[in-house]
Amino acid sequence: MDKKSAFFIILSIAILAVMLYFVGIDKIIETLKNANPALIALAIGVQIFTYLLYNLRWKWIINITDIKVSFAQLLPITMVGLAVNNITPSGRGGGEPVRAYILAEQHDSYLKDTLATVVADRMLDTFPFIVLAIITIAATVFYFQMPTWLLIILILAVIAIVAILGILIYLCINPNFGYKIEKFILRIVNRVYKKGSENMEKTIHDNIFGFQDTMKVLISNRKVLYYTIPLSFVIWVFEILRVYIVFLAFGATLNVVVIGEVFIIASLVGMIPLLPGGLGAVDGVMVGFYSKAGVSMSLAAPVTLIERLISFWMATIIGLVILPHYGSSVLDRISVGSSAESMDNPQDDA
């Protein structure tokens, strides 16, 4: 973990601590004592099962390529990706290049191919989220009476996600767009690197169009789409189910639809690249909206605390424990950026 990520985590924990202080730490502790441990354990089990579903979707995508990796080998890479997403303030996308890099390095594959599988996996996760987010925003306008500024932010966030998804899809189906991106990257490379630019130009060209070729194969395979798109919706259902179970653990009976709406809104906030994993901001949004739905602050705060311990901190801790297995240089290589030559196949310099 770099100093910047550590700073953001410390800042986010401080924000959460201030929020808990104003709610009343004594009330929160008292509420926590009354929680049903069996239901908390069930929520943890649902979250672990969700990790397996994430891994399964990525495995189905990888099966279309020539990359040879088992479900068990892929699972720790998935967990590392989730952890890096949580510690980098990059709109929950910092773990994707890390996943691609580790998969390429550990299983003798080209980065352009592993990156294509990760992008496809991300796209398949984003598609149902966009559908749910649009429905949620429309519903919450009537249920929660959101302030105009928050509504505008949420709508802009959805538009930004749709735009990024559209650009990725367009890149996959339009070779000319690939040429434009190649020229843009080459202008940057030529300014930074004075020597060996010809080799870099060839490598960048091969990577961009190799990525396009792999993406075309992935998105044109109907069998994968038939399996992965429904699975993506199922994953989001389990995410919401976990929150519902946590509420039950505290004896609350909040409508599952309302829980789903709050969860989707909080997830939208978490995708805004301000804080790692939306720490502090997501917690505040969840507590605020739960209280608007009629849940007392003394109950909304511990529910959110336990839910985030399960959904955020569990994945972060597991992933960071696994990360040293792949080498301490992984995050440095991704954050600083590899040279163009080494990006062609990380296995060459392993």
Long-range contacts (C-beta under 8 A, 24 or more apart in sequence): 1-87, 1-320, 1-331, 2-331, 2-335, 4-89, 5-87, 5-88, 5-89, 5-276, 8-87, 8-89, 8-275, 8-276, 8-279, 9-87, 9-276, 9-279, 11-275, 11-280, 12-275, 12-276, 12-277, 12-279, 12-280, 13-279, 13-280, 14-280, 15-279, 15-280, 15-281, 15-283, 15-284, 16-279, 16-280, 16-283, 19-280, 19-283, 19-284, 19-287, 19-301, 20-301, 20-305, 23-287, 23-297, 23-298, 23-301, 24-297, 24-298, 27-298, 28-298, 28-301, 28-302, 28-305, 30-298, 31-250, 31-298, 31-299, 31-301, 31-302, 32-302, 32-305, 32-306, 34-250, 34-251, 35-249, 35-250, 35-302, 35-306, 36-248, 36-249, 36-250, 36-251, 37-249, 39-245, 39-246, 39-248, 39-249, 40-246, 40-249, 40-306, 42-245, 43-242, 43-245, 43-246, 43-249, 43-306, 43-307, 43-310, 44-310, 44-314, 46-238, 46-241, 46-242, 46-245, 47-242, 47-310, 47-311, 47-314, 49-238, 50-235, 50-238, 50-239, 50-242, 51-75, 51-78, 51-79, 51-82, 51-315, 53-231, 53-234, 53-235, 53-238, 54-78, 54-82, 54-235, 56-231, 57-121, 57-124, 57-125, 57-228, 57-231, 57-232, 57-235, 58-117, 58-118, 58-121, 60-224, 60-227, 60-228, 60-231, 61-117, 61-120, 61-121, 61-124, 61-218, 61-224, 61-228, 62-117, 63-224, 64-217, 64-218, 64-221, 64-224, 65-113, 65-116, 65-117, 65-214, 65-217, 65-218, 66-109, 66-113, 67-103, 67-107, 67-109, 67-113, 67-114, 67-117, 68-107, 69-103, 69-107, 73-106, 73-107, 74-103, 76-322, 76-325, 77-102, 77-103, 77-106, 77-326, 79-315, 79-318, 79-319, 79-322, 80-319, 80-322, 80-323, 80-326, 80-330, 81-118, 81-319, 82-315, 82-316, 82-319, 83-315, 83-316, 83-317, 83-318, 83-319, 83-320, 83-322, 83-323, 84-319, 84-323, 84-331, 84-334, 85-277, 86-276, 86-277, 86-312, 86-315, 86-316, 86-319, 87-276, 87-277, 87-316, 87-320, 88-276, 89-273, 89-274, 89-275, 89-276, 90-273, 91-271, 91-272, 91-273, 92-270, 92-271, 92-277, 92-278, 93-122, 94-334, 96-122, 97-334, 98-330, 98-331, 98-334, 101-330, 101-333, 101-334, 101-346, 102-326, 102-330, 104-345, 104-346, 104-347, 105-326, 105-346, 105-347, 105-350, 106-326, 108-347, 109-345, 109-347, 110-210, 110-344, 110-345, 111-207, 111-343, 111-344, 111-345, 111-346, 112-206, 112-207, 112-208, 112-210, 112-211, 112-214, 112-344, 113-210, 113-211, 113-214, 115-211, 116-211, 116-214, 116-215, 116-218, 117-214, 117-218, 119-168, 119-215, 120-215, 120-218, 120-219, 123-165, 123-168, 123-169, 123-219, 124-228, 124-229, 124-232, 125-232, 125-235, 126-161, 126-165, 127-165, 127-229, 127-232, 128-229, 128-232, 128-233, 128-236, 129-161, 129-236, 129-264, 129-267, 130-158, 130-161, 130-162, 130-165, 132-236, 132-260, 132-264, 133-158, 133-161, 133-264, 133-267, 133-268, 134-158, 136-260, 136-261, 136-264, 136-265, 137-265, 139-257, 139-261, 140-261, 140-265, 143-258, 143-261, 143-293, 144-261, 144-289, 144-292, 144-293, 153-272, 154-265, 154-268, 157-268, 157-269, 157-271, 157-272, 158-268, 161-271, 169-219, 171-212, 171-215, 172-212, 172-215, 172-216, 172-219, 173-216, 175-209, 175-212, 178-208, 178-209, 178-212, 181-208, 182-208, 189-340, 193-340, 196-341, 199-340, 199-341, 200-339, 200-340, 200-341, 203-340, 203-341, 203-343, 203-344, 204-340, 206-344, 207-343, 207-344, 239-263, 239-311, 242-307, 242-310, 242-311, 243-307, 246-303, 246-306, 246-307, 246-310, 247-303, 249-306, 250-299, 250-302, 250-303, 252-295, 252-299, 252-303, 254-290, 254-293, 254-294, 254-295, 255-293, 258-293, 261-289, 262-286, 262-289, 262-290, 262-293, 265-289, 277-312, 277-316, 279-312, 282-308, 283-308
